[in-house]
Amino acid sequence: MTTAPPLLIFAGSTRAQSHNRRLAQVAAALARDAGASVTHIELADFDLPIYNADLEARGTPAAAIRLKEIFHAHPAWVICSPEYNGSYTGLLKNTIDWVSSPVQGDPTWGDGLKPFAGKVVGLMSASPGALGGLQSLSHLSPLLLNLQCWLTPKQFALARAGEAFDADGQLLHEAARRGVQGVVEQVLWAAQRLHG
Ligand SMILES: Cc1cc2nc3c(=O)[nH]c(=O)nc-3n(C[C@H](O)[C@H](O)[C@H](O)COP(=O)(O)O)c2cc1C
């Protein structure tokens, strides 16, 4: 797996004790174990206002440009998506809206699809609930398909996330670890074939 394309991992939460941020840590560690070169970002490090076209007309925020560069540079992604009201978070939507919005007159970022098109994306979620935030993935999937991403058939939803990790952030149950590993391996496998 040493020739695997670079893998980007991020969670759709900035909460300090976020289950999805923990899940992203686990996924990043498993991907590194599989030989992948992993970039694990925190959306808290990208200061983005709520998307507003009037604001954008005065200049796309530097954080949005930086995210465009990062998204574009990584052929493979894993996204850990919390579930709010049966869908994904406003944070995730706002981030994707900024990154997918064309920068008018910019020769590099004039195409809004450029950071997304052709990416191989594996989706995971974590929630204290019994379904593990699965509904957020069913909403996130069509959004990413619309942006020309390839989604892996395997997804993973971590139920009862409050009891799923030990104090070091490791998953307590082998079945959950295998669920994460299955998505990570499939993303790397598909990205290798599409982009390797
Ligand atoms: C506004 C709001 C709506 C929520 N709706 C759902 C829901 O529909 N399904 C669910 O499983 N959890 C729901 N939750 C609980 C979240 O899954 C929980 O807060 C989770 O810890 C958020 O992810 P994080 O730990 O990565 O921040 C909701 C939480 C909030 C704040």
The ligand as a MOL file (V3000), in Angstrom:
LIG
                    3D

  0  0  0     0  0            999 V3000
M  V30 BEGIN CTAB
M  V30 COUNTS 31 33 0 0 0
M  V30 BEGIN ATOM
M  V30 1 C -29.0120 20.1890 16.7840 0
M  V30 2 C -28.6680 18.7450 17.0000 0
M  V30 3 C -29.3950 17.7720 16.3660 0
M  V30 4 C -29.0570 16.4280 16.5400 0
M  V30 5 N -29.7500 15.4880 15.8490 0
M  V30 6 C -29.3340 14.2050 15.8950 0
M  V30 7 C -29.9520 13.2240 15.0570 0
M  V30 8 O -30.8110 13.4960 14.2590 0
M  V30 9 N -29.4990 11.9440 15.1360 0
M  V30 10 C -28.4840 11.5920 15.9980 0
M  V30 11 O -28.1130 10.4240 16.0060 0
M  V30 12 N -27.8950 12.4950 16.8060 0
M  V30 13 C -28.2970 13.7990 16.7710 0
M  V30 14 N -27.7040 14.7300 17.5700 0
M  V30 15 C -26.6930 14.3030 18.5260 0
M  V30 16 C -25.3210 14.2840 17.8730 0
M  V30 17 O -25.1720 13.0730 17.1730 0
M  V30 18 C -24.2740 14.3990 18.9820 0
M  V30 19 O -24.3290 15.6940 19.5470 0
M  V30 20 C -22.8920 14.0760 18.4840 0
M  V30 21 O -22.0380 13.9700 19.5940 0
M  V30 22 C -22.3840 15.1470 17.5070 0
M  V30 23 O -21.1780 14.7330 16.9140 0
M  V30 24 P -19.7390 15.0830 17.5280 0
M  V30 25 O -19.6300 14.3120 18.8020 0
M  V30 26 O -18.7720 14.6220 16.4990 0
M  V30 27 O -19.6630 16.5710 17.7650 0
M  V30 28 C -28.0120 16.0720 17.4090 0
M  V30 29 C -27.3010 17.0850 18.0740 0
M  V30 30 C -27.6080 18.3930 17.8600 0
M  V30 31 C -26.7810 19.4700 18.5430 0
M  V30 END ATOM
M  V30 BEGIN BOND
M  V30 1 1 1 2
M  V30 2 1 2 3
M  V30 3 2 2 30
M  V30 4 2 3 4
M  V30 5 1 4 5
M  V30 6 1 4 28
M  V30 7 2 5 6
M  V30 8 1 6 7
M  V30 9 1 6 13
M  V30 10 2 7 8
M  V30 11 1 7 9
M  V30 12 1 9 10
M  V30 13 2 10 11
M  V30 14 1 10 12
M  V30 15 2 12 13
M  V30 16 1 13 14
M  V30 17 1 14 15
M  V30 18 1 14 28
M  V30 19 1 15 16
M  V30 20 1 16 17
M  V30 21 1 16 18
M  V30 22 1 18 19
M  V30 23 1 18 20
M  V30 24 1 20 21
M  V30 25 1 20 22
M  V30 26 1 22 23
M  V30 27 1 23 24
M  V30 28 2 24 25
M  V30 29 1 24 26
M  V30 30 1 24 27
M  V30 31 2 28 29
M  V30 32 1 29 30
M  V30 33 1 30 31
M  V30 END BOND
M  V30 END CTAB
M  END
